Amino acid sequence: MPKVIKNVEEKLILAAEELFIQGDYDTVNMRKIAKHAGVASGTVYNYFPNKEVLYQTVLMKSWNITLRELDGIRVADLTLPIKLKKFMNTLYMGVVNRKGLGGRLILEERRNGNTKVSETEDKLVSHMAYIQDHLVSMLNESDSLVRRIPDTERLASMIVNSFWVLQKQYEGKTDENIKFIEDFLDTLISKEDGCNE
């Protein structure tokens, strides 16, 4: 009688996530993922037709977790400074924990001759637009800030893009980068904005 393994798909996703984060795209194959998950190699193909689809699944699952957390922060009953800090910290840590999975997959898709915008790139652009919309909405909660910087859409874009730069230029300095982001947000949203903590 064949061995019954529960939650095979979830085990495969978790195993793949661990391996993709530890190594690069080329060093991870379906056989390694199966072994890491404790299943037969052929079992992987019952759930995922190829490594790229599994990689996309891992990436999107991680992003969906981050987006749910951001949604919760957006509607939480918190002062604007605290809400912004939690929002940016959650976004930053999600990116750090993914260790560039999205960028690696996009590069792999391009390396394989996909010159048009890939499905992965399209989804990530969509996620970033969603995040920016949330950030604009939060920034618009401060009348004083909007009077000082009326273009909150541009401000939100600058904030989100600046943390990508921090993460790249100061890689491995997560605590310092988060502190810098928090200090920046404290300067941006002051007590004069009617946001008493």
Backbone hydrogen bonds in HBPLUS format (Angstrom, degrees):
<---DONOR---> <-ACCEPTOR-->    atom                        ^
c    i                          cat <-CA-CA->   ^        H-A-AA   ^      H-
h    n   atom  resd res      DA  || num        DHA   H-A  angle D-A-AA Bond
n    s   type  num  typ     dist DA aas  dist angle  dist       angle   num
A0011-LYS N   A0007-ASN O   2.96 MM   4  6.21 159.2  2.00 154.2 160.7     1
A0012-LEU N   A0008-VAL O   2.86 MM   4  6.11 157.3  1.91 156.4 162.6     2
A0013-ILE N   A0009-GLU O   2.97 MM   4  6.24 158.0  2.02 150.3 156.1     3
A0014-LEU N   A0010-GLU O   2.93 MM   4  6.15 165.1  1.95 152.5 156.4     4
A0015-ALA N   A0011-LYS O   2.88 MM   4  6.01 162.5  1.91 148.6 154.0     5
A0016-ALA N   A0012-LEU O   2.85 MM   4  5.95 162.8  1.88 147.8 153.2     6
A0017-GLU N   A0013-ILE O   2.87 MM   4  6.02 157.6  1.92 146.8 153.4     7
A0018-GLU N   A0014-LEU O   3.05 MM   4  6.30 165.1  2.08 150.3 153.3     8
A0019-LEU N   A0015-ALA O   3.04 MM   4  6.28 166.0  2.06 152.2 156.1     9
A0020-PHE N   A0016-ALA O   2.75 MM   4  5.86 166.0  1.77 158.7 162.8    10
A0021-ILE N   A0017-GLU O   3.00 MM   4  6.05 155.9  2.06 148.0 153.9    11
A0022-GLN N   A0018-GLU O   3.06 MM   4  6.19 151.3  2.14 142.9 150.8    12
A0023-GLY N   A0019-LEU O   2.91 MM   4  5.98 162.7  1.94 154.3 158.2    13
A0027-THR N   A0024-ASP O   3.16 MM   3  5.65 131.6  2.41 109.6 121.3    14
A0033-ILE N   A0029-ASN O   3.07 MM   4  6.40 159.2  2.11 153.4 159.7    15
A0034-ALA N   A0030-MET O   2.92 MM   4  6.10 162.3  1.95 148.0 152.6    16
A0035-LYS N   A0031-ARG O   2.96 MM   4  6.19 164.2  1.98 150.4 154.6    17
A0036-HIS N   A0032-LYS O   2.88 MM   4  6.04 162.9  1.91 149.6 154.5    18
A0037-ALA N   A0033-ILE O   2.92 MM   4  6.10 143.5  2.06 146.0 156.1    19
A0038-GLY N   A0034-ALA O   2.89 MM   4  6.03 116.8  2.30 139.0 155.7    20
A0039-VAL N   A0034-ALA O   2.94 MM   5  5.13 172.5  1.94 146.1 146.6    21
A0038-GLY N   A0035-LYS O   3.09 MM   3  4.98 144.0  2.22  95.8 106.7    22
A0043-THR N   A0040-ALA O   2.96 MM   3  5.36 138.4  2.14 109.5 121.5    23
A0044-VAL N   A0041-SER O   3.26 MM   3  5.84 140.9  2.42 112.5 120.3    24
A0045-TYR N   A0042-GLY O   3.19 MM   3  5.56 127.1  2.48 104.6 116.1    25
A0046-ASN N   A0043-THR O   2.98 MM   3  5.25 148.4  2.09 105.9 115.8    26
A0047-TYR N   A0044-VAL O   3.04 MM   3  5.60 154.6  2.10 112.7 120.3    27
A0048-PHE N   A0044-VAL O   2.89 MM   4  6.04 156.5  1.95 152.8 160.6    28
A0054-LEU N   A0050-ASN O   3.26 MM   4  6.57 159.6  2.31 147.9 153.7    29
A0055-TYR N   A0051-LYS O   2.79 MM   4  5.98 159.3  1.83 154.2 160.5    30
A0056-GLN N   A0052-GLU O   2.87 MM   4  6.11 160.5  1.90 150.2 155.1    31
A0057-THR N   A0053-VAL O   2.94 MM   4  6.14 151.8  2.02 142.9 151.0    32
A0058-VAL N   A0054-LEU O   2.94 MM   4  6.25 158.1  1.99 152.0 157.0    33
A0059-LEU N   A0055-TYR O   2.95 MM   4  6.22 166.9  1.97 153.8 157.2    34
A0060-MET N   A0056-GLN O   2.85 MM   4  6.00 171.3  1.86 154.8 157.3    35
A0061-LYS N   A0057-THR O   2.92 MM   4  5.95 153.1  1.99 145.1 152.8    36
A0062-SER N   A0058-VAL O   3.09 MM   4  6.28 161.9  2.13 149.0 153.5    37
A0063-TRP N   A0059-LEU O   2.96 MM   4  6.26 161.1  1.99 150.5 156.1    38
A0064-ASN N   A0060-MET O   2.81 MM   4  5.93 156.0  1.86 145.6 152.3    39
A0065-ILE N   A0061-LYS O   3.09 MM   4  6.36 150.7  2.18 146.3 153.2    40
A0066-THR N   A0062-SER O   3.14 MM   4  6.47 162.6  2.17 149.6 153.8    41
A0067-LEU N   A0063-TRP O   2.82 MM   4  6.09 162.8  1.84 157.1 161.8    42
A0068-ARG N   A0064-ASN O   2.98 MM   4  6.13 155.5  2.04 144.2 150.2    43
A0069-GLU N   A0065-ILE O   3.05 MM   4  6.32 158.9  2.10 150.4 156.0    44
A0070-LEU N   A0066-THR O   2.91 MM   4  6.20 156.3  1.96 151.3 158.3    45
A0071-ASP N   A0067-LEU O   2.87 MM   4  6.09 153.7  1.94 146.8 153.9    46
A0072-GLY N   A0068-ARG O   3.03 MM   4  6.31 155.4  2.10 146.4 152.4    47
A0073-ILE N   A0069-GLU O   3.05 MM   4  6.36 153.7  2.12 147.0 154.1    48
A0074-ARG N   A0070-LEU O   2.89 MM   4  6.08 160.4  1.93 151.0 156.6    49
A0075-VAL N   A0071-ASP O   3.27 MM   4  6.56 148.2  2.37 147.2 153.0    50
A0076-ALA N   A0073-ILE O   3.13 MM   3  5.04 151.1  2.22 100.8 109.6    51
A0078-LEU N   A0076-ALA O   3.01 MM   2  5.62 127.5  2.30 105.5  90.3    52
A0083-LYS N   A0079-THR O   2.89 MM   4  6.05 166.0  1.91 161.1 165.9    53
A0084-LEU N   A0080-LEU O   2.87 MM   4  5.98 168.5  1.88 159.7 161.9    54
A0085-LYS N   A0081-PRO O   3.05 MM   4  6.19 161.2  2.08 144.3 149.6    55
A0086-LYS N   A0082-ILE O   2.92 MM   4  6.11 168.8  1.93 155.5 158.4    56
A0087-PHE N   A0083-LYS O   2.89 MM   4  5.98 159.7  1.93 149.0 155.4    57
A0088-MET N   A0084-LEU O   2.91 MM   4  6.09 171.0  1.92 154.9 156.5    58
A0089-ASN N   A0085-LYS O   2.85 MM   4  5.93 160.5  1.89 150.8 157.1    59
A0090-THR N   A0086-LYS O   2.91 MM   4  5.97 160.7  1.95 147.1 152.3    60
A0091-LEU N   A0087-PHE O   3.02 MM   4  6.23 161.4  2.06 148.1 153.5    61
A0092-TYR N   A0088-MET O   2.82 MM   4  5.92 165.0  1.84 149.4 154.1    62
A0093-MET N   A0089-ASN O   2.86 MM   4  5.99 168.2  1.88 151.4 154.7    63
A0094-GLY N   A0090-THR O   2.99 MM   4  6.08 150.5  2.08 143.0 151.1    64
A0095-VAL N   A0091-LEU O   3.14 MM   4  6.42 158.1  2.19 149.5 154.4    65
A0096-VAL N   A0092-TYR O   2.92 MM   4  6.23 163.3  1.95 153.2 158.2    66
A0097-ASN N   A0093-MET O   2.82 MM   4  5.90 165.8  1.84 149.2 153.2    67
A0098-ARG N   A0094-GLY O   3.03 MM   4  6.18 140.5  2.19 139.9 149.9    68
A0099-LYS N   A0096-VAL O   3.12 MM   3  5.28 145.0  2.25 102.1 112.5    69
A0101-LEU N   A0098-ARG O   3.13 MM   3  5.61 141.2  2.29 113.6 123.8    70
A0104-ARG N   A0100-GLY O   2.95 MM   4  6.11 161.6  1.98 158.7 164.3    71
A0105-LEU N   A0101-LEU O   2.98 MM   4  6.19 155.5  2.04 149.6 155.7    72
A0106-ILE N   A0102-GLY O   2.99 MM   4  6.24 162.1  2.02 153.6 158.5    73
A0107-LEU N   A0103-GLY O   2.96 MM   4  6.14 162.1  1.99 148.7 153.7    74
A0108-GLU N   A0104-ARG O   2.95 MM   4  6.14 153.4  2.02 143.0 150.6    75
A0109-GLU N   A0105-LEU O   2.85 MM   4  6.12 157.4  1.91 150.7 156.7    76
A0110-ARG N   A0106-ILE O   2.96 MM   4  6.23 154.8  2.03 148.7 155.5    77
A0111-ARG N   A0107-LEU O   2.82 MM   4  6.01 154.2  1.89 147.6 155.5    78
A0112-ASN N   A0108-GLU O   3.03 MM   4  6.25 138.8  2.21 141.9 152.0    79
A0114-ASN N   A0109-GLU O   3.08 MM   5  5.58 152.1  2.16 152.1 148.4    80
A0113-GLY N   A0110-ARG O   2.92 MM   3  5.21 150.9  2.00 115.4 116.2    81
A0122-ASP N   A0118-SER O   2.86 MM   4  6.04 160.4  1.90 151.0 157.0    82
A0123-LYS N   A0119-GLU O   2.95 MM   4  6.17 155.5  2.01 146.4 152.4    83
A0124-LEU N   A0120-THR O   2.92 MM   4  6.20 160.6  1.96 154.0 159.6    84
A0125-VAL N   A0121-GLU O   2.91 MM   4  6.09 157.2  1.96 150.5 156.5    85
A0126-SER N   A0122-ASP O   3.01 MM   4  6.19 153.7  2.08 141.1 148.7    86
A0127-HIS N   A0123-LYS O   2.85 MM   4  6.16 153.1  1.92 148.5 155.9    87
A0128-MET N   A0124-LEU O   2.95 MM   4  6.20 159.5  1.99 147.9 153.0    88
A0129-ALA N   A0125-VAL O   2.97 MM   4  6.22 152.1  2.05 147.2 154.7    89
A0130-TYR N   A0126-SER O   3.00 MM   4  6.23 156.4  2.06 147.5 153.9    90
A0131-ILE N   A0127-HIS O   2.90 MM   4  6.19 156.6  1.96 150.6 157.1    91
A0132-GLN N   A0128-MET O   2.85 MM   4  6.01 160.0  1.89 146.2 152.1    92
A0133-ASP N   A0129-ALA O   2.89 MM   4  6.10 155.7  1.95 146.8 153.2    93
A0134-HIS N   A0130-TYR O   3.10 MM   4  6.40 155.7  2.16 144.8 150.8    94
A0135-LEU N   A0131-ILE O   2.95 MM   4  6.23 159.5  1.99 151.2 157.1    95
A0136-VAL N   A0132-GLN O   2.83 MM   4  6.08 160.9  1.87 155.8 160.5    96
A0137-SER N   A0133-ASP O   3.01 MM   4  6.19 161.3  2.05 146.6 151.8    97
A0138-MET N   A0134-HIS O   3.00 MM   4  6.34 153.5  2.07 148.2 155.2    98
A0139-LEU N   A0135-LEU O   2.88 MM   4  6.13 165.3  1.90 155.9 159.8    99
A0140-ASN N   A0136-VAL O   2.91 MM   4  6.09 150.6  2.00 150.5 158.4   100
A0141-GLU N   A0138-MET O   2.99 MM   3  5.31 157.3  2.04 108.6 116.0   101
A0142-SER N   A0139-LEU O   3.20 MM   3  5.94 168.4  2.22 118.8 122.3   102
A0146-VAL N   A0142-SER O   3.02 MM   4  6.28 162.6  2.05 153.2 157.9   103
A0147-ARG N   A0143-ASP O   2.96 MM   4  6.23 146.1  2.07 145.4 154.5   104
A0148-ARG N   A0144-SER O   3.06 MM   4  6.36 151.2  2.14 145.4 153.0   105
A0149-ILE N   A0145-LEU O   2.65 MM   4  5.81 166.5  1.67 162.5 166.9   106
A0152-THR N   A0150-PRO O   3.01 MM   2  5.69 130.2  2.27 105.1  91.1   107
A0155-LEU N   A0151-ASP O   3.07 MM   4  6.38 157.9  2.12 147.4 154.4   108
A0156-ALA N   A0152-THR O   2.85 MM   4  5.91 159.4  1.90 141.2 146.4   109
A0157-SER N   A0153-GLU O   3.05 MM   4  6.27 156.9  2.10 142.8 149.1   110
A0158-MET N   A0154-ARG O   2.91 MM   4  6.17 155.7  1.97 148.2 154.8   111
A0159-ILE N   A0155-LEU O   2.91 MM   4  6.19 158.0  1.96 152.6 158.5   112
A0160-VAL N   A0156-ALA O   2.99 MM   4  6.19 174.2  1.99 156.4 157.4   113
A0161-ASN N   A0157-SER O   2.94 MM   4  6.00 167.2  1.96 150.3 154.6   114
A0162-SER N   A0158-MET O   2.90 MM   4  5.87 144.9  2.02 140.6 150.0   115
A0163-PHE N   A0159-ILE O   3.35 MM   4  6.64 146.8  2.46 146.1 152.6   116
A0165-VAL N   A0161-ASN O   3.32 MM   4  6.66 155.1  2.38 145.0 150.7   117
A0166-LEU N   A0162-SER O   2.97 MM   4  6.30 161.2  2.01 149.2 154.2   118
A0167-GLN N   A0163-PHE O   2.95 MM   4  6.04 162.1  1.98 141.6 146.4   119
A0168-LYS N   A0164-TRP O   3.01 MM   4  6.24 148.3  2.11 144.4 152.7   120
A0169-GLN N   A0165-VAL O   2.76 MM   4  5.87 175.1  1.76 166.3 166.7   121
A0170-TYR N   A0166-LEU O   2.81 MM   4  5.45 150.9  1.89 143.3 150.9   122
A0173-LYS N   A0170-TYR O   3.08 MM   3  5.65 147.0  2.19 140.3 140.5   123
A0177-ASN N   A0173-LYS O   2.88 MM   4  6.07 158.6  1.92 158.0 165.2   124
A0178-ILE N   A0174-THR O   2.87 MM   4  6.08 162.5  1.90 158.6 162.9   125
A0179-LYS N   A0175-ASP O   2.98 MM   4  6.15 160.7  2.02 147.5 153.1   126
A0180-PHE N   A0176-GLU O   2.93 MM   4  6.13 153.8  2.00 143.9 151.2   127
A0181-ILE N   A0177-ASN O   2.92 MM   4  6.21 160.7  1.96 150.9 155.6   128
A0182-GLU N   A0178-ILE O   2.89 MM   4  6.15 163.3  1.92 153.3 157.8   129
A0183-ASP N   A0179-LYS O   2.88 MM   4  6.10 160.8  1.91 150.9 156.2   130
A0184-PHE N   A0180-PHE O   2.89 MM   4  6.12 157.4  1.95 149.8 156.3   131
A0185-LEU N   A0181-ILE O   2.89 MM   4  6.18 160.5  1.93 152.0 157.2   132
A0186-ASP N   A0182-GLU O   2.86 MM   4  6.11 151.4  1.94 148.3 156.6   133
A0187-THR N   A0183-ASP O   3.04 MM   4  6.29 149.8  2.13 144.8 152.2   134
A0188-LEU N   A0184-PHE O   2.89 MM   4  6.15 153.6  1.96 148.8 157.0   135
A0189-ILE N   A0185-LEU O   2.83 MM   4  5.88 173.6  1.83 155.0 156.6   136
A0193-ASP N   A0190-SER O   2.92 MM   3  5.52 161.1  1.96 115.1 121.5   137
A0194-GLY N   A0191-LYS O   3.11 MM   3  5.77 153.0  2.19 119.9 121.7   138
